[in-house]
Amino acid sequence: MAGRLMLLDTASLYFRAFYGLPDSIRRSDGTPVNAVRGLLDMIARLTTEFGPTYLVACWDDDWRPQWRVDLIPSYKEHRVAQVVDGGSDLEVVPDALEAQIPMIRRVLALAGIAVVGIPGYEADDVIGSYAAQAETPVDIVTGDRDLFQLIDDRRGIRVLYTAGGMKNLKVMDDAAMVAKYRVLPEQYADYATLRGDSSDGLPGVAGIGEKTAASLLAEFGSLESLLAAVEDRGSGLSSAMRAKLAAAADYLEAAPAVVRIVRGLELPSLDEAGARLRPVGGENRTGLEQLADDWNLGGSVRRLLEALDAIGHQKPATGG
């Protein structure tokens, strides 16, 4: 299968769009449309600049899976709006953004953009599984560092990191990982486990920050080997570090399964999902153009349509 696959961490992008554009951008009934417009502009720009053949908007069907919470109860706990009896936790989402999510789904459907989520799993897991199963090079678009663990130069998997904004996308590959974090992509999950991540409610190991985590992995290679060194008095591990790791033994037993992205989900094939990018025509194009007027989506719909119209008529600008 020729071409290039682009996987969007959709929530990461529409949150960025929401906070990056004023919510004074509204449709006639007063509903904000800043996240919708921003996301469409992102997709148009990404499509034009990187020339993907296939694109999947990966979705959080469960943003805080219970199986991860069972292992680490603090996982994303600070982002819980309320707990529903017998149901799922609700994520803190501004009302002005919550109102736009159905609109986002509607516009993506009309544009022929595949949306894929799996019950009980996060978008990260959908991304990880598509990347693992891909027969083409893969671009992952996200502002979430957790996805760095998927980078693989040998298979052409890289991350287009949005933390600096769409005008300052950082292409993360093996070399960029070593330069920035001093770890290889395959070590990143262990690195994140050791140093912790407050944004995900992961405490890490007390007394181990980024530099120490990187140094330990440079010496021992993996968390598994590091924990074996705790039990080996001849390993050269200092008594102070041995004590820190021993004190965090319960956390270190549970955390790796939480931090590691799932790569073996059963997913619809790219063809089944409708992931091949194509120009939008017929009733869908008419519907999108009507929504552009009705929902005040202005130039965002036009730019997306133009980007999709160009599919097959241009070479990837930076697709590698």
N, C-alpha and C positions, 0 to 999 in steps of 0.2 A: 504494500500500500504506500504509494508515494505521497509526498506533501509534508505539511507541518501541522501539528495539533496544538491549539491554544486552549488552556484550561483557566477559567476565571474563578477566583475566590469571590463569588458574587457579593456576599454580604460585606466583605472587606471593601469592595469597590463602591457599593451604594452608600455605605456609611461615610466613606471619604468624600463622595459627591455631595452628600447631604451637608456635611460640615464645611465643605469647600465653596459652596454657593449659597447666597442668601435665601432664606425661606420666604422672602417677600416675592419670590418668583412663584406665581400662583395661577391656577386656572380660574375661569369665571365664577365658580361657586366658592372660591376662597381656599380650595385645597392646594397646599404647596406642591410644586412639581420640580423643585430643585434637584432632588436625588434622581428622578427619572431623566431629566435633561442631562445631568452630569454623567450618569452611567452610559447613556446613548453616545455622548461625545467621546467618552473613554473607548467604547467599543469601536466607534468609527476611526478614532486615531490609531488604535492598536491594529485594526484590520489593515489600514493603509500603510502603517510603518513596518509591520512585521510580516504581513502577507500570509496569514494562516490559511490552510486549506480546509481545516475542520476547526470548529469552535464549540466548546461546551461551557455554559454558565452553570457551574457546580453550586448546589444549593444545600443549605443546612436544614435537612428534614428534622434533625434533632441537634440543636446547638450545644446541648449539655447532656450527652448520653448517660443514662443511669449506670451503665457498666463502668464508665470512667469515674463517676461519682462514688460508686461502691468501693473503688480502689483508693481514691483520694477524695474524701468528703469536701475538702476546700476547693475542689476544681471549679473554677468560674463562679464560686459562691457569691462573690461581691457583685456580680452582674445579674443576680436573680431579683426580679421585681416582686414576685410572690410565688408561693407554692400552692398548687391546686390539688385538693384532696383527690387521690386516685388518678391524678394526671401528671402533666409535666411541669417543670419550672418554666416561668415566663421570663424572658430576657428583658432587661431594661432597654427599651427602645423609645426615643422621643415620639410623642403622639404625631408630630408633623411628619416624621419618617414612616411610622407605622401605617399611616393613611396612604402612603405612596407604594407600598410593597405590592398590593394587588395590581396597581397601575403598571408597575415594572413587569410583572408577569404577563400582563396583557400585551404590552408593547413588544416584549421579547417574542411572544408567540406569533404575533403578526409579522415580525421581522424574520421569522424562520430561524431564530436563535435557539438551539437546543438547551433545555433546562433539565438537569438530572440531579435528583436527590435520592437517598436511600433511607428508609425508616430506621431509626436507632443509630444513625451515624451522622457525622459532621461533613461539611463540604470538603474539609481537608482529606477525609478518608476516600471520598469520591475522586478527588484529584489524585491522591496517592495510588488508587487502584487503576484509574485510566492511564496514569504515567507508567505504572509497572507493566501494564498490558499493551502499551503502545508499540506499533510497528513503524512509527515515524518519529522524527525529532519532536520535542515537546517544549512549549513555552508556558510556564505557570505564572499567572499575574496575580500578585497579592501584596498586601502590606504586612503579612504575618510571617515572622521569622521561623515559625515552626516548620514551614514548608521547605526551608533550606535543606532539610535532611533528604529531600528527594533529588537534589542536584546530582547529575551523573554525566560527566563529559563524554564518557565512552558511548553512552546511548543518546547523547544530544539533548539531555534534559537540563534546562536552566530555569531560573526564576527571574522574572521581570519585577523588580521590587519597587513598590509605589510609595514607600514612606517619605520620600523627598518630593512627592508630587509627580503628576504625569509628565511635566516638562523636564523632570530630572530623574527619569527612570534609571535604576541601577541594574545592569545585567549581571546577575550573580551566577558564576560558574565555579569550578574547582579552585582556580587561581584566586578569584575574588574572595572566596571563603577563607582560604589560608591567609590572605593578606589582611582581612578584617578581623577574623576570630582566632586564627592560628590553629584551626582544626579542619579536617576534611569533612565533606558533606556527610559521609557515612558515620562520622563521630558526633555529628551535631545533636542528635537526640540524647546521647549520653552527656554531652556538654550542657545541654539545657536542663537535664535532670539534676546534675550536680549543682549548677549555679542557681537553679530555680527561675521562676517567671511570675512576678506579681500580677501581671495582666491576666494570667490564667489561674491564679490561686495556687501555684506550686511553690512550696516553701524553700525547696533546695536543701542543701546541707549547710548547717550553720558554720560560718567561718570560711566557706568556699565561694569565692566570687569568680568572675569571668577569667581573670588571669590565672588563678590557681587551677580552675577546672581545665583550662587549655594545657597548662603545664603537666598536670596529672595524666591527661590523655596522650600527650606527646611522649611521656615516659612509659605508660602502661598499655596504651593502644585503645583500650575499651573499658567500659564500666565493669564488665564481667572480669576482666583481668585485674582491674584495680581492686575489686572486692576479694578476689583470690589472694591478692597481695596482703590484704588485711589479716588473713589467717596464716600467712607465711612470714615467720619472724626473720627469715633471711632475705626478704624481698627488697630491703633498703627503704621501705616506707617509714617515715618518722613516727615516733610514738604519739606525737601530738596529732598528726593527720590520721593515724590509725584510730585514735580515740574519737575524732570527729566523725569518721565514717561509721564506726561501730555504734555511735549514739544515734545515727540516722538509719540504722539497719532496716527498720520497718518501712520507712519511707522509700528507701532504695530498692526494696523488694517489690513495692507496689507501683512506683512511679514510671518505670520504663514502659509498661503496657499502656499507660495513660499518654505519655509523651510521644511514643512511636505512632506514626500514621499508619492506618490499616491499608494494606496494598492488595488484598485478595477478595474484595467485594465482587459479587456477581452483578455486572452492569449491562445495560443495553449496549450493543455494539454501536459504533459511531454511525453506521448506516441506519440502524434501528432508531437511534435517538434523533436522527435528522441533523447531524452535526456538520455536514458539508455546507460550507458557505455558498450562497447563490444570490444573484440579484432577486429582489422582491418584485413580483408582478401580480397582475390580476386583482382579485378582491382584497387580498392582503395589502397590496400597495395602496389601493383606494382607501382601505380602512386606516392605514397608518397616516396617510395624508389628511384624512378627516380628523383623526385624533390630534394631529399637529395643530389644527385650527381649534378644535373643541377644548383641548387641554393645554393650550399655550406652550406647546413644545417647540414651536418656532423652528429655528435653524438646526436644532439637534436631530430631528427626524430627517430633514433634508441632507445633513451631512452623513448620517448613517446610510440612507438610501444611495447616496453617491459613492460611498465606500464599498457597498455591496455591489453596486452596478459595475464597479471597476474589477470585480473578481474575474480572473481569467484573462484580463487585459493588461496586467502589470506583473512585474517580477517582484518578489519580496525585497524590500529595501534593506532590511537588516535581519533577514531570516536565517542567515548562516548557510 
